[in-house]
Amino acid sequence: MAMNSLEHLARLLLSKKFVRELEKVGRLVDSKKPLERWDYAPQQLERILREEVLTSLYPLPLTLAELCDAFVGEVLFSRHKDGIDVDSYCRSLEWKFEGWEDGGGVRPRESAPFPVASISGRLKFTVAGEILYGDGNDEDGEAVILWGTGPSSAEPLAGSHERGESASEVLYAELGGLYSEQAIEQRSTEIAPVIRSIFASAVLSGNGSVKRRGQLPELGADVSRKALRPHLRFAMQSLMIYMAFNPYATKALPGLAGRLPIAMAMLSEADVQARAAVALSLCFSGIEAALGGDGQDITKTLAQNVAVLLEPDRLRRPDAERAVKRLYGVRSKFIHGARLEHEPAAVNDCRLLAAAVVQALLERRDFERRMGKEGSDYLAELKHDFATGQSFVGPKAQPAVQRLWRGNSATSGESERE
């Protein structure tokens, strides 16, 4: 969220373009019959708020419903000969909503904690306010903080677990920022499944498997601080990209900044699906969001790009291509009604593949930032490296996913790429 988001919102609402659009709504409302105005005004207000405000400021410090409710009165009852008194409305924005004024300023809020991952056994340490996103100062903007653990058996949201020595611990996250009560609840509900999915991807890219209790990825038994650090780093890198993404923006961000958030959103949807066919399809949609091109043969394009991204040995890339095509073929069969009985590992393999793609592209983004090449055309580079047999620069080798086409030999060969 932009710093001082209320001030930013007020500037957007005072802009000449927004005022003109609001005046048009007022004239349109006037043209309706009295009983029709109450339904018509909110619809038109939400439209211009989406078009004129959300395209520049997302997430909103208030919900669309809150803004619409306030503006409906302005449109229906407060129109003057010089148009709607937007300036007066914006000056009173801070105290229009209960609880926002605190000693002359805007009071930041914190969401209710939500569970993001479970740990079997007992933690060897306590997580105390690990900042996943932002600087932890929610007075300046938005922050996501990971908090310590508690027995998940006592928390309904974390699922049911056995008590005793085998009881799991649960990591919780919390969102803070300049929001109304409704907006922070809405925003935390939106990002909770994404953060859980990010932790699942972090586990998969490292270990090749993930256990789930309810919707929580399980990080493993007796996790030490050292063992948890890679998961936290993955989460921090992913959230930095996802939280800065504006889905309402009219101009797409170049390179990885525009593609990775969409892939993450697809995977978070895949992780909550009960049907294997839907989960598989969404996993490949996430891979396509990250690596798809403009060509018609999407299967061939994805297979080649995945092979170059995840397999540094050019002699093994044909095996990687065949593995991707096989999984895509299974996905197509499921979509057309085939049963899962003959491919029990397909969903896990596809989710592992998607996690590895995200991990590799995060590492590529780190490389681009170090080299001052952010926003580069990495898809063109993948195409070039496929044709020439060169290694794609940036990502490290991932033995967990390479087992899909190398078998157990994946652990005995490749080390990190340069």
N, C-alpha and C positions, 0 to 999 in steps of 0.2 A: 504494500500500500504506500502511496506517496506520502511524504511527510506532511503534517498539517492537513489531513485529508478534508476536514470540514471547511477550511479556507479555500482549498482547491475546488471543492464542490460549490461553494458560494460563488467563486469566480466563473465557473461554468454556467451557473444559473443566471448570472448577471450578464452573460455575453449577449451581444446584439442578436446573434443568430438564434439563441434559445428564446429570447424575449419575442422575436418575430414569430417563431413557431408556436409559442404559447398564445400569442394574440390570435393566430389563425385558429387554434383550438377554441378559443373563446367565441370567435365568429361562427365557427361550425356548430358549437353548442347552442348558440343563439338561434340558429336555423332549425333546430329540432323542436319537437313538441315538448312541453314542460316535463311530462312523465318520462320521455325518452332521454332527457339530459343526464339523469342520474346514472344510467348505464353507459352512455356514450362518452361522457367526460373522462372517467377513469381509463377507458380503453385507449383513447387518444393521448392522454397524458403519459401512460406507460409506453406508448409507441415513441413519443418524442424523447422521453427520458432514456430509452434504450439507444435511440439514434444519436442523441446529442450529448448525453452524459456518460453512459456506460462505455461508449467507444473510446473515451478519454480517461475515465476514472473507474477502475475495477480492482478490488471489490468496493462497493459503496459503503460509506460509514453508516448509512441508514439503508433499510430495505426499500425496494421500489414501491411496495405497498405503503410504507410510511410516507414517502415523498408524494405519492399520488393522493393519499388521504388529505395531506395538508394542502396540496395545490387545487384539489377539487373545490374547496371553499373559495379559493382565490378566483378560480375560473367562473364559478356559478354566481358568486355574490359580490365580489370585490373589484369588478371591472370599472375602470374610470374612463373618462373621455380620452385620456392619453394612453390608454392600454392598461394591462394588468400591473399592479403595483409589486413587481418582483423585487425591487430594491428593498422595500419595507419587509417583505417576507424574509429575504436573506439576512437582514440585520438581526432578525429575531430567531434565526435558525437554531442557535445553541440552546435557547430555552423553550423552544416549541415542543421538545420531547422531555418527558419527566426524567430527572436524574442526570441530565447532561451538564448542568451548571454546578460547579463545585469550587467555591472561592474565586469566582470570576473567570475560571478556565474550563476546559473540557476534561472530564474525568475519564481516563482509560478504563477499560473493562477486561475481565478475564473470563474465558469460557469455562464450562464445567469440564473437568478432566475426562478424557476418553482413552480407552485401552488401545494400544497399537501393536503389542507383541507379547507373547508369553515365553517363560523360561522354565523348563522342567528342572526339578531339583531346587537348589537354593543359590541365590546370587552370593558371590564372595565379597561384594561391596554394595554400597547404596548409590544409586544414581540421584544426584542432587542438582536439579536445575540445569541439565545439559541443553544448551541452546542449539536447536536444529535449524532455525531460520531467524533472521533478524539479528539485532544486537542485544536482545533481552530487555531493551528499554521501550516498553510499549507506549510510552508517552510520545514518542517520536514517530511511531508507525505501527507495524505489525510484527509479531514475533511468535514462533512456535517453540515451546520448551518441553523437553522430556523430563519426567519426574520419576522419583523412586518407586519401588515396587511394594506390592502388598499381596497377601494370599488371594488368588483369583477366585477361590471358592466363596469368598465373601462379597464378590462383586458380580451382580447379575449380568452386566454387559460383557464380562470376560468369559462367560460360558461356565458350564458345570465341570468341576474337577474334584478328584478325590482329596480328602483331607489327609493329614499325616505327613510323613517324610517325602512322599512322592508328589505332594501338592505343588502346583506351579506358581511362579511369581509372575506378575504382570507389569509391564512398563506402560506408563500413561503419558499422554501429551496434553498440552494446554495451549490455547490460542489467546493472545492478548493484543489489544490495540484500541484505537479510537473508533468505537462502534456503539450503536444503540444496543439495548439488550436483545432485540429481535435480530439485528444484523449479525451480532457475534454468534448467536445460536445457529443462525442460518449458515454462516461461513464455516463454523466448526463442524457442522453436520456434513458440509460439502467436502472438507479436506480430510476428515477422519478416515474414510475408506481408501483415499489416495495414499495417506501415510502408511496405513497397514499394508497396502500393496507394495509400496516402496521397500518396506522391511522384508516382505516376502521375496522381492527381487534381489535384495542384498544377500539373503541367505542362499537363494538358489544359485546366484552367480559364483558364490564361494564354495558351496558344498555339493550342489547338483541335486539336492532334495530338500523339501520343506514339509514339516509336520504341521497340521492345522488342528486347532481345537476351536470349534465354532468358526469364526472368521479371523482368528488371530494366528499369524505365523509364529512358529515356535523356534526360538533361537538356539536351543540345545541345552544340555545339562551342565550345571555348575559353570556358568559363563563367567570368566574373569574379565577385568577391565580391558586387558590386552586383547582378549578374544572379541569383545564387544566393539572395539574401536573401528574395525573395517565396516561394520554395519552402520555405525553412526556416521562415518564419513560418506558412505553411499547415500544415506538419508539426507545429509546436509547438502550434498551436491545436487541431488534430485530436487529437493524442495526449493533450492535457490532458483532453479529454472522454472519449476512448476508454478510457484507462487507469484513470480513476476509476469506470468503469461496472462494476457487479456483476451478472452475468447470472443469479445465483442468488437475488437479492433478491426477497422476496415482494411488495414494494410498488414499483410503477414510479415512476421519477423523473418529475416534471412537465416539460412543454415539451421544449425541444431537448436537454436533458441526458439524457432517456430515449430519444429517437428517433434522434439522430444516431449514437450508437455502433452501433446495430443496422444502420443504413444503411451505415456503414463496413465492418462485418463482411460484409454482403452483397456489397459491391463487391470486397473482398479475395478472396472466393470466386469472383466473376465473372472476376477477372483471372487465375486459374490454370486456367480451364476450356479444354479443347481443342475442345469442341463449341459452335458459335455459338449454337444454340438455348438451351443452358443458360446461357451467358454473358449473352445478351439478357434471359432471364427473370430472372436474378439482378440485373442492372442495374435493371430495372423494380421488382423487389422492394425494392431499396435506395431507389429514389425513393418507392415506396409507403410504406416505413417512415418516411420523412421527411415526406411530404406527404399520405399517405392519410387518409381520414376514415372515418366509420362508415356512409356511404351505400352503396347497392347498386351504383350505376353508377360503378365505380372508374375506368373510362377517362375519363369526363366530369370527375370530381373531380380526377384527376391533371392532366388537360389544363388545366383552369381554374387550379389552384393553381400549376402550373409557369409558365403564362402571366403571372400576376400577379407571381410571384417574380422572373422573369427578363426581363420586358418592361415597362419603365416607360411606354411609349407605348400608351395604351389603344386607339388606332386600329389598332395592329399586333398586339394580343393575339389576335384571331381567327386570324391567320396562325400565331402560336405554338401555339395550341390544335390547329390542323390538323396541324402538324408533329409534335406529341406523339402525337396519335391515329394518324397514319400509322405512326410507329415502333412504337406499341403493336400496331397491326394486323399489322405485319411480325413482331413477336415472337409473336403468336398463330399466324400461319401456320407459323413455324418449329417451334413447339411441337407442331403437328399434322402435322409431317413434311415441310413444303415445303423446297426446297433454297435455298441461299444465293446461287446464281449470279446471280439477278436483283436482288439487293439487297446488293452487295458492301460498301457503306459503312455498312450499317445497324448493325453491331456497334459500330464506332467512333463513329458519331453518337450511339448510345444511351449509350455510356460517357462521351462528352463531356457529354451532357445531365445524367447523374448527377453528374459531377464539378462541373458548374456549380451544381447544386442544393446540394451540400455546401458549396461556396465561399460561395454566397449566404447560407446558413443560419449559417455561421460568422461572417460579417459581421453578420448579424442578432443573433447571440448577443453580439457585441462591443457592439452598440448597446444591447441590453437591459441589459448589465452597467453601461454608462456611465449609463444612465437609472434604474438600480435596479429594473428590471422583469424580472429573471430568472424563468423559469418561466411567462411570460405565455402566453396562448392565441393563439399566432401563426396557427393554422389558422382560427380565427374571424375574425381580422383579414384574412387572405387572402380569405376568403369575402366579407367586407364590402367590401374594396377591389375585388374583381371586380364586385360589384353596382353600386358607385358610380363605378368607373373611376379611383379614386385610385391613387397610387403606393404600393407597399409600402415602409415605412420601414426603412432599415438597409443593404441590399445595394447594391453599386455595379453599374453597367452592365458586362456581359460581352460584348464584341463577338464573341469566338470562338464562343460558343454561339448568339448571335443570328443568325449567318450561316445557321443551319439554316432559318430562316424569312424572313430579310431579304435573304439573298444577300450580295454584297460591299458593299452599302450600309451594313452594320452598322458598319463602321469609320469612316464619315464623319459619323455623327450624334451619338449619345448620349455624353455625358461622365458623370462620376460623379453619382449621385443625392445629394440632400441627406440 
